[in-house]
Amino acid sequence: MTATTRWRRNVAFFLTGQTVSLFGSMIVQYAVMWWVTLETRSGLAIALYAVAAFLPQGLMSIFGGVLADRMNRRVLVMAADAIIAGATLLLAVLMANGVEDLWIVLLAVAVRSLGAGVQTPAVQAMIPQIVPGEQLMRVNGIFQTIQSAMALLAPAAAAVIFNAYGLVPVFFLDVVTAVIGIGLLALVAVPTLERVAESTTSYRQDLAEGMRYIRTHAIVRWLLIVYAVIFLLTVAPSFVTPLLVARTFGSEEWMLATLEIAFSLGMMLGGVLMSTVLARRSPIGLILVAVYGFGLVTVALGLSGNLWVFFGFMFVFGLLVPPFSTPFMTLIQETVEPAMHGRVFSYVGIVMAMATPIGMAVFGPLADVVSVQVILIAAGLAAIAVIAIATRVPSGRATIAAARAHAGRDPDAGPLPEAEAEGTTGRTSTPGGV
């Protein structure tokens, strides 16, 4: 078997297994979110859901990234998926026997989130191990396209199953898809990193080393700040859009499903563009276009007075996700040493997981006091203002320049040397800079 055939085979098994597993997880995500929205119509309850879905993942990511740099990543992902499936099965059995309180559902969400805190950094760190450097952006784009396609199918499947049978069958379906995903991942050959075989450092030392690495790596540090802003000011408010639909336009299931389908259609088209015409574009340029777009679309969602116009802007929101997330992950994969991937991606997971519940802790209860439209407009304008400042301070300018310089490098040349990563001006640590 040639090297080209080997990596393509590995990627095919990896993408297929992750797709199947992701499909089940997305069905659970939509069904639970709709259940909480329709049963409670409470911003506080939705905020609790967001906290349960993301906070445990953020806390567990602290350890998940270290594990991904100390263990075989394939084994780690399979173990995490198995634990999630086992916990989901147990909770499904409890609910099938009449235990259907809100806290039980939120507990299921929290347990799954803990598993994701281990699984997600390992999956993200595994991709550059099985994909050649020059193919990273394209494979990440394909993965994003598949995720978007699953996000398109999942709301429809969730609506049918949830409306006809309730939550319990949704949990059982997720267990089945997890088992299939584990079986396919077992066929993927993932080498054990040299550092894993020789590691003699403690978990605490590894965590500290990861934090020092991020603090001294301009591109990663700035990307994490931008990531936090986007999740805090645009992703977190998007969690209350189903509440806006239910309060303003109607509470029919098809409306909530169409909202998610519009978003997923946009993501799918964006993923196709990322894996084709945008695959060779500057990653940092795509990120900048996307982050400003997120802010503008969030404002537009708040100003929409027509349901179909609202769906249209949700489509555009989804369209912007791949041009943000794919170059973001690719830049980190390309600029960070392989032995540090797990820890760096664990901090990415922490930022994502903490920013969303922090934002929802504010926006959820606030949605019971003021209209969701006002929240979206204010959050979108705040995101635009913060990003504008972040791109103009010395650290932002130096990081953008360094990222653009890296885009022209040979993909097989390895990560940027530290001096290049920090820029040539030496001003990335200017007091007050982002």
C-alpha positions as CSV (number, residue, x, y, z in Angstrom):
1,M,0.0,0.0,0.0
2,T,1.5,3.4,-1.0
3,A,1.7,6.3,1.4
4,T,-1.0,8.2,-0.5
5,T,-3.3,5.2,-0.4
6,R,-2.6,4.7,3.3
7,W,-3.4,8.3,4.4
8,R,-6.5,8.4,2.2
9,R,-7.8,5.2,3.7
10,N,-7.1,6.4,7.2
11,V,-8.9,9.7,6.5
12,A,-11.9,7.9,5.0
13,F,-12.4,5.6,8.0
14,F,-11.8,8.6,10.4
15,L,-14.3,10.9,8.6
16,T,-16.9,8.2,8.3
17,G,-16.7,7.1,11.9
18,Q,-16.8,10.7,13.2
19,T,-19.7,11.5,10.9
20,V,-21.8,8.7,12.2
21,S,-21.0,9.5,15.8
22,L,-21.6,13.2,15.2
23,F,-25.0,12.5,13.7
24,G,-26.3,10.8,16.8
25,S,-24.8,13.6,19.0
26,M,-26.4,16.3,17.0
27,I,-29.8,14.7,17.1
28,V,-29.5,14.6,20.9
29,Q,-28.4,18.2,21.0
30,Y,-31.4,19.5,19.0
31,A,-34.0,17.3,20.7
32,V,-32.9,18.3,24.2
33,M,-32.7,22.0,23.3
34,W,-36.2,22.0,21.8
35,W,-37.5,20.1,24.8
36,V,-36.2,22.6,27.2
37,T,-37.4,25.5,25.1
38,L,-40.9,24.2,24.5
39,E,-41.4,22.8,28.0
40,T,-40.2,25.8,30.0
41,R,-40.3,28.9,27.6
42,S,-37.7,30.2,30.1
43,G,-34.5,32.0,29.3
44,L,-33.1,30.8,32.7
45,A,-33.8,27.2,31.7
46,I,-32.1,27.6,28.4
47,A,-29.1,29.2,30.2
48,L,-28.9,26.2,32.5
49,Y,-28.9,23.9,29.4
50,A,-26.1,25.9,27.9
51,V,-24.1,25.7,31.2
52,A,-24.7,21.9,31.3
53,A,-23.7,21.5,27.7
54,F,-20.4,23.5,27.8
55,L,-19.1,24.1,31.3
56,P,-18.2,20.5,32.1
57,Q,-16.4,20.3,28.7
58,G,-14.4,23.4,29.5
59,L,-13.3,22.0,32.9
60,M,-12.5,18.6,31.5
61,S,-10.6,20.1,28.6
62,I,-7.9,21.2,31.1
63,F,-7.1,17.5,31.5
64,G,-8.2,16.2,28.1
65,G,-5.5,18.1,26.2
66,V,-2.8,16.8,28.4
67,L,-4.1,13.2,28.0
68,A,-4.1,13.8,24.2
69,D,-0.4,14.6,24.3
70,R,0.5,11.7,26.6
71,M,-1.6,8.8,25.1
72,N,-2.4,7.3,21.8
73,R,-5.1,9.7,20.5
74,R,-7.1,7.1,18.7
75,V,-7.4,5.0,21.9
76,L,-8.3,8.1,23.9
77,V,-11.1,9.1,21.5
78,M,-12.5,5.5,21.5
79,A,-12.5,5.3,25.3
80,A,-14.2,8.7,25.6
81,D,-16.9,7.8,23.1
82,A,-17.5,4.5,24.9
83,I,-17.9,6.3,28.3
84,I,-20.3,8.8,26.8
85,A,-22.4,6.0,25.2
86,G,-22.5,4.0,28.5
87,A,-23.6,7.0,30.5
88,T,-26.2,7.9,27.9
89,L,-27.6,4.4,27.9
90,L,-27.9,4.4,31.7
91,L,-29.7,7.7,31.7
92,A,-32.0,6.6,28.8
93,V,-33.0,3.5,30.9
94,L,-33.8,5.8,33.9
95,M,-36.0,8.0,31.8
96,A,-37.7,5.0,30.2
97,N,-38.7,4.0,33.7
98,G,-40.4,7.3,34.4
99,V,-37.6,9.5,35.7
100,E,-38.1,12.5,33.5
101,D,-37.3,15.6,35.6
102,L,-35.4,18.5,34.0
103,W,-32.4,17.9,36.2
104,I,-32.1,14.3,34.8
105,V,-32.0,15.6,31.2
106,L,-29.5,18.3,32.2
107,L,-27.4,15.6,33.9
108,A,-27.3,13.6,30.7
109,V,-26.1,16.7,28.8
110,A,-23.5,17.4,31.4
111,V,-22.1,13.8,31.3
112,R,-21.9,14.0,27.6
113,S,-20.1,17.3,27.9
114,L,-17.5,15.8,30.2
115,G,-16.7,13.1,27.6
116,A,-16.5,15.8,24.9
117,G,-13.8,17.6,27.0
118,V,-11.6,14.5,26.5
119,Q,-12.7,13.6,23.0
120,T,-12.6,16.9,21.2
121,P,-8.9,17.9,21.8
122,A,-7.8,14.4,20.8
123,V,-9.8,14.4,17.6
124,Q,-8.5,17.8,16.6
125,A,-4.9,16.9,17.4
126,M,-5.3,13.6,15.6
127,I,-6.1,15.1,12.2
128,P,-2.6,16.5,11.4
129,Q,-1.1,13.1,12.4
130,I,-3.0,11.3,9.6
131,V,-3.2,14.1,7.0
132,P,-0.2,15.5,5.0
133,G,0.5,19.2,5.7
134,E,-0.4,20.4,2.3
135,Q,-3.9,18.7,2.5
136,L,-4.8,20.0,6.0
137,M,-7.0,22.9,4.9
138,R,-8.8,20.8,2.3
139,V,-9.4,17.9,4.7
140,N,-10.6,20.3,7.4
141,G,-12.9,21.8,4.9
142,I,-14.3,18.4,3.9
143,F,-14.8,17.6,7.6
144,Q,-16.6,20.9,8.1
145,T,-18.8,20.1,5.0
146,I,-19.7,16.7,6.4
147,Q,-20.5,18.2,9.8
148,S,-22.7,20.8,8.1
149,A,-24.5,18.0,6.1
150,M,-25.1,16.1,9.3
151,A,-26.3,19.4,10.9
152,L,-28.8,19.6,8.1
153,L,-30.1,16.1,8.4
154,A,-30.0,16.0,12.2
155,P,-32.8,18.6,12.9
156,A,-35.2,16.8,10.6
157,A,-34.4,13.5,12.2
158,A,-34.6,15.0,15.6
159,A,-38.0,16.6,14.9
160,V,-39.4,13.3,13.6
161,I,-38.1,11.1,16.5
162,F,-38.7,13.7,19.2
163,N,-42.2,14.6,18.1
164,A,-43.2,10.9,17.7
165,Y,-41.5,9.2,20.5
166,G,-39.9,11.7,22.9
167,L,-36.4,11.9,24.3
168,V,-35.6,8.3,25.2
169,P,-35.3,6.9,21.7
170,V,-33.0,9.8,20.8
171,F,-30.6,8.7,23.5
172,F,-30.8,5.0,22.4
173,L,-30.0,6.1,18.8
174,D,-27.0,8.0,20.0
175,V,-25.6,4.9,21.7
176,V,-25.9,3.0,18.4
177,T,-24.1,5.6,16.4
178,A,-21.4,5.8,19.0
179,V,-20.7,2.1,18.7
180,I,-20.4,2.4,14.9
181,G,-18.1,5.3,15.2
182,I,-15.8,3.5,17.7
183,G,-15.7,0.5,15.3
184,L,-14.6,2.5,12.3
185,L,-12.1,4.5,14.3
186,A,-10.5,1.2,15.4
187,L,-9.5,0.7,11.7
188,V,-7.5,4.0,11.6
189,A,-3.8,3.7,12.0
190,V,-2.6,6.6,14.2
191,P,1.1,6.6,15.2
192,T,2.1,7.2,18.8
193,L,4.0,10.4,19.1
194,E,7.7,10.1,20.2
195,R,7.0,12.4,23.1
196,V,4.2,10.1,24.3
197,A,6.6,7.2,24.4
198,E,9.3,9.1,26.2
199,S,7.2,11.4,28.5
200,T,8.4,11.7,32.1
201,T,6.8,14.9,33.1
202,S,3.8,15.2,35.4
203,Y,0.3,16.3,34.4
204,R,0.8,19.6,36.3
205,Q,4.0,20.3,34.4
206,D,2.3,19.6,31.1
207,L,-0.5,21.9,31.9
208,A,1.9,24.7,32.9
209,E,3.9,24.1,29.7
210,G,0.8,24.4,27.6
211,M,-0.1,27.7,29.2
212,R,3.4,29.1,28.8
213,Y,3.4,28.0,25.1
214,I,0.1,29.9,24.4
215,R,1.3,32.9,26.3
216,T,4.5,33.2,24.2
217,H,2.9,32.2,20.9
218,A,1.4,35.3,19.3
219,I,-0.8,33.7,16.7
220,V,-2.3,31.1,19.0
221,R,-2.8,33.7,21.8
222,W,-4.6,36.2,19.5
223,L,-6.7,33.5,17.9
224,L,-7.9,32.4,21.3
225,I,-8.9,35.9,22.2
226,V,-10.9,36.3,18.9
227,Y,-12.4,32.8,19.5
228,A,-13.6,33.9,23.0
229,V,-15.1,37.1,21.7
230,I,-17.1,35.3,18.9
231,F,-18.4,32.7,21.3
232,L,-19.3,35.2,24.0
233,L,-21.0,37.8,21.9
234,T,-22.4,35.9,18.9
235,V,-22.6,32.1,19.6
236,A,-24.0,32.5,23.1
237,P,-26.8,34.9,22.0
238,S,-27.7,32.5,19.2
239,F,-28.8,30.0,21.9
240,V,-31.8,32.2,22.6
241,T,-32.9,32.5,18.9
242,P,-35.3,29.5,19.3
243,L,-36.8,31.4,22.2
244,L,-37.3,34.4,19.9
245,V,-39.0,32.2,17.4
246,A,-41.3,30.6,20.0
247,R,-42.2,34.0,21.5
248,T,-42.5,36.0,18.3
249,F,-43.5,33.8,15.4
250,G,-45.0,30.6,16.9
251,S,-44.1,27.4,18.8
252,E,-44.6,24.9,16.1
253,E,-41.9,22.3,15.9
254,W,-41.4,22.9,12.1
255,M,-40.3,26.5,12.9
256,L,-37.6,25.4,15.3
257,A,-36.5,22.7,12.9
258,T,-36.4,25.1,9.9
259,L,-34.3,27.5,12.0
260,E,-31.7,24.8,12.5
261,I,-32.0,23.6,8.9
262,A,-31.4,27.2,7.6
263,F,-28.3,27.4,9.7
264,S,-27.1,24.0,8.7
265,L,-27.7,24.7,5.0
266,G,-25.5,27.7,5.3
267,M,-22.8,25.7,7.1
268,M,-22.9,23.0,4.4
269,L,-22.4,25.5,1.6
270,G,-19.7,27.2,3.5
271,G,-18.0,23.9,4.0
272,V,-18.2,23.1,0.3
273,L,-16.6,26.5,-0.4
274,M,-13.8,25.9,2.1
275,S,-12.9,22.5,0.6
276,T,-12.9,23.9,-3.0
277,V,-12.6,27.6,-4.0
278,L,-11.5,28.9,-0.6
279,A,-9.0,26.1,0.2
280,R,-6.0,28.1,-0.9
281,R,-7.1,31.5,0.5
282,S,-5.3,33.2,3.4
283,P,-6.6,31.6,6.6
284,I,-6.3,34.9,8.6
285,G,-8.1,36.8,5.8
286,L,-11.0,34.3,5.9
287,I,-11.1,34.6,9.7
288,L,-11.3,38.4,9.7
289,V,-14.1,38.4,7.1
290,A,-16.0,35.8,9.1
291,V,-15.7,37.5,12.5
292,Y,-17.0,40.9,11.2
293,G,-19.8,39.0,9.4
294,F,-20.8,37.3,12.6
295,G,-21.3,40.6,14.3
296,L,-23.3,42.1,11.4
297,V,-25.5,39.1,11.0
298,T,-26.3,39.0,14.8
299,V,-27.5,42.6,14.5
300,A,-29.5,41.7,11.4
301,L,-31.2,38.8,13.3
302,G,-32.3,41.2,16.0
303,L,-33.7,43.6,13.4
304,S,-35.6,40.9,11.5
305,G,-39.4,41.3,11.8
306,N,-40.3,38.5,9.3
307,L,-39.9,34.8,10.0
308,W,-38.4,34.0,6.6
309,V,-36.1,36.9,6.7
310,F,-34.9,35.7,10.1
311,F,-34.3,32.2,8.6
312,G,-32.4,33.9,5.8
313,F,-30.0,35.6,8.2
314,M,-29.6,32.3,10.1
315,F,-28.5,30.8,6.8
316,V,-25.9,33.5,6.4
317,F,-24.7,32.9,10.0
318,G,-24.2,29.3,9.2
319,L,-22.4,30.2,5.9
320,L,-19.8,32.1,7.9
321,V,-19.0,29.3,10.3
322,P,-16.6,27.2,8.0
323,P,-14.6,30.3,6.8
324,F,-14.0,30.9,10.5
325,S,-13.6,27.5,12.1
326,T,-11.7,25.7,9.3
327,P,-8.9,28.3,9.0
328,F,-8.8,28.7,12.7
329,M,-8.1,25.0,13.3
330,T,-5.8,24.8,10.3
331,L,-3.7,27.8,11.5
332,I,-3.3,26.2,14.9
333,Q,-2.5,22.7,13.4
334,E,0.1,24.3,11.2
335,T,1.8,26.7,13.6
336,V,1.9,24.5,16.7
337,E,4.4,21.6,17.2
338,P,2.6,18.2,17.0
339,A,3.6,17.3,20.6
340,M,1.7,20.4,21.8
341,H,-1.4,20.0,19.8
342,G,-3.4,18.3,22.5
343,R,-2.7,20.9,25.2
344,V,-3.3,23.8,22.8
345,F,-6.6,22.3,21.6
346,S,-7.6,21.7,25.2
347,Y,-7.3,25.4,25.8
348,V,-9.3,26.1,22.7
349,G,-12.0,23.8,24.1
350,I,-11.8,25.6,27.4
351,V,-12.3,29.0,25.7
352,M,-15.3,27.7,23.7
353,A,-16.8,25.8,26.7
354,M,-16.4,28.7,29.2
355,A,-17.4,31.6,26.9
356,T,-20.7,30.1,25.9
357,P,-22.1,29.4,29.5
358,I,-20.7,32.7,30.7
359,G,-22.5,34.5,27.9
360,M,-25.7,32.5,28.5
361,A,-25.5,33.2,32.2
362,V,-26.1,36.8,31.2
363,F,-28.2,36.5,28.1
364,G,-30.5,33.8,29.3
365,P,-31.9,35.5,32.4
366,L,-31.8,38.8,30.5
367,A,-34.1,37.3,27.9
368,D,-36.7,37.1,30.6
369,V,-36.4,40.9,31.2
370,V,-35.8,42.4,27.8
371,S,-36.6,41.2,24.3
372,V,-34.3,38.8,22.5
373,Q,-34.1,41.2,19.6
374,V,-32.5,43.9,21.8
375,I,-30.0,41.3,23.1
376,L,-29.0,40.3,19.6
377,I,-28.5,43.8,18.4
378,A,-26.4,44.9,21.4
379,A,-24.3,41.7,21.3
380,G,-23.6,42.0,17.6
381,L,-22.5,45.7,17.9
382,A,-20.3,44.8,20.8
383,A,-18.7,42.0,18.8
384,I,-17.9,44.3,15.9
385,A,-16.4,46.9,18.2
386,V,-14.2,44.5,20.1
387,I,-12.9,42.8,16.9
388,A,-12.1,46.2,15.4
389,I,-10.0,47.1,18.5
390,A,-8.4,43.6,18.5
391,T,-7.2,44.0,14.9
392,R,-5.8,47.5,15.4
393,V,-3.8,47.2,18.6
394,P,0.0,46.4,18.1
395,S,-0.3,42.8,19.1
396,G,-3.2,42.3,16.7
397,R,-1.4,43.9,13.7
398,A,1.8,41.9,14.4
399,T,-0.1,38.6,14.7
400,I,-2.1,39.2,11.5
401,A,1.2,40.0,9.7
402,A,2.8,36.8,11.1
403,A,-0.1,34.7,10.1
404,R,-0.1,36.0,6.6
405,A,3.6,35.4,6.3
406,H,3.1,31.8,7.5
407,A,0.4,31.3,4.8
408,G,3.1,31.7,2.1
409,R,5.5,29.1,3.7
410,D,6.0,25.5,2.6
411,P,3.4,23.4,4.4
412,D,6.0,20.8,5.1
413,A,8.5,23.3,6.6
414,G,7.0,22.7,10.1
415,P,5.7,25.2,12.6
416,L,6.8,28.8,12.6
417,P,10.0,29.4,14.5
418,E,9.3,31.3,17.8
419,A,10.8,34.5,16.5
420,E,8.5,34.5,13.5
421,A,5.5,33.5,15.5
422,E,6.1,36.5,17.8
423,G,6.5,38.9,14.8
424,T,9.4,41.2,14.1
425,T,8.2,44.3,16.0
426,G,8.5,42.7,19.4
427,R,5.3,44.6,20.4
428,T,3.0,41.6,20.8
429,S,3.2,41.9,24.6
430,T,2.6,45.6,24.7
431,P,0.7,46.6,27.8
432,G,-3.0,47.1,27.0
433,G,-2.6,45.1,23.7
434,V,-4.8,42.2,22.9
